[in-house]
Amino acid sequence: MTFPPLREDLVGLEPYGAPQVDVPVQLNVNENPYPPSEAVVADVAASVAAATATLNRYPDREFVELRRALADYLNSSGGSGITPDQVWAANGSNEVMLQLLQAFGGPGRCALSFAPTYAMYPEYARDSVTAWVQGRRAEDFSVDLDAARELVLEHRPSVVLLPSPNNPTGTALPPEAVTVLCEAAGDGLVVVDEAYGEFRRAGTPSALELLPRHRNLVVTRTMSKAFALAGARVGYFAAAREICDAVRVVRLPYHLSAVTQATALAALRHADELLGRVDDLRRERDLLVDWLRARGHQVAESDANFVYFGRFDDRHAVWQGLLDAGVLIREVGPDGWLRVSVGTPQEMAAFKEALVDVTTRGASEEQG
Ligand SMILES: *Cc1c(COP(=O)(O)O)cnc(C)c1O
């Protein structure tokens, strides 16, 4: 027995997380590069100050006002008729999804996704003692619907986790994929993780539109990406009221602090402004995709605020070469591929210059 007497399946594991390195150009965790304006900072600060005056008391455990504001926002962002009792929030959508696994997974049950995908999903399964089943995406990172349906029918997962757009590839799910999986899953939940939903291209619908049709559908969102509020830790989902009520059973008491609630409410009052850069970032993304393709790279279709590109014989050498030039990107997913977040035009220029340098220096030869 080792000390401390950790769960056997956790022995020797390292905590997950992207390297946090202090370099001039940080394009590795898909943050919004634009900080809040002075007006937003002032309103958030005033709201937090007001909340501070009552910090001797526990916050509203049901965060009614925030649920109302989130429902209003979702109804303006692809949803319709979503009511506050169909909305749930926690400290980041990671916590929201862990709570879903705590309520709907557990011993004797399994959760399922399709790789390459978000590296945290198997961790929610592990932490909630839920078995983990992983299918594969096609060569172009889309989900093969026939194979996906088969896998769901074979394993009968309690929870299917599907990011749309997918991380790290940027691939969005067509609405028929959501419908096929909701039908195949039967009583199992289908969680469509729309962490990057606001960045989707014109013509790519949100799964929120399908909520009225599938009682087992859950759509998660976050304020960490398009909303430019990663530091506040606010994520949420919309689903049938019964699903929210089930999650209320497993949440810790008062899990959303008064400071968090005040911050999120103030930010939602400024939604238009905070989301004001989304169109700029989408344009910048499309330019980056074109530029990478013109240079002969393979690039996955992206509906997100990041781009997945390759393929490199030695992707680590490319990653390191960029880092040496002060540009931090992410080495993640299948070998040969790298992910870069979309930043400001200045950051994109620095990335392009460094990439040209690194690849023409021959640090790594492209494979055809
Ligand atoms: C960034 C991200 C999230 C959001 O995480 P938060 O906990 O809300 O900051 C969720 N899912 C995916 C796939 C992500 O990339």
The ligand as a Tripos MOL2 file, in Angstrom:
@<TRIPOS>MOLECULE
LIG
   15    15     1     0     0
SMALL
NO_CHARGES

@<TRIPOS>ATOM
      1 C1        -13.1980   25.1860  -22.7140 C.3       1 LIG1
      2 C2        -14.1430   24.0540  -22.7910 C.ar      1 LIG1
      3 C3        -15.1930   23.9360  -21.8850 C.ar      1 LIG1
      4 C4        -15.4630   25.0100  -20.8760 C.3       1 LIG1
      5 O1        -14.8550   24.8950  -19.7090 O.3       1 LIG1
      6 P1        -15.2580   25.8320  -18.4810 P.3       1 LIG1
      7 O2        -15.1780   24.8950  -17.3450 O.co2     1 LIG1
      8 O3        -16.6510   26.3220  -18.7240 O.co2     1 LIG1
      9 O4        -14.2620   26.9300  -18.4680 O.co2     1 LIG1
     10 C5        -16.0760   22.8930  -22.0120 C.ar      1 LIG1
     11 N1        -15.9530   21.9880  -22.9990 N.ar      1 LIG1
     12 C6        -14.9670   22.0770  -23.9110 C.ar      1 LIG1
     13 C7        -14.9050   21.0790  -25.0090 C.3       1 LIG1
     14 C8        -14.0240   23.0930  -23.8140 C.ar      1 LIG1
     15 O5        -13.0280   23.1510  -24.6970 O.3       1 LIG1
@<TRIPOS>BOND
     1     1     2 1
     2     2     3 ar
     3     2    14 ar
     4     3     4 1
     5     3    10 ar
     6     4     5 1
     7     5     6 1
     8     6     7 2
     9     6     8 1
    10     6     9 1
    11    10    11 ar
    12    11    12 ar
    13    12    13 1
    14    12    14 ar
    15    14    15 1
@<TRIPOS>SUBSTRUCTURE
     1 LIG1         1 GROUP 0 **** ****
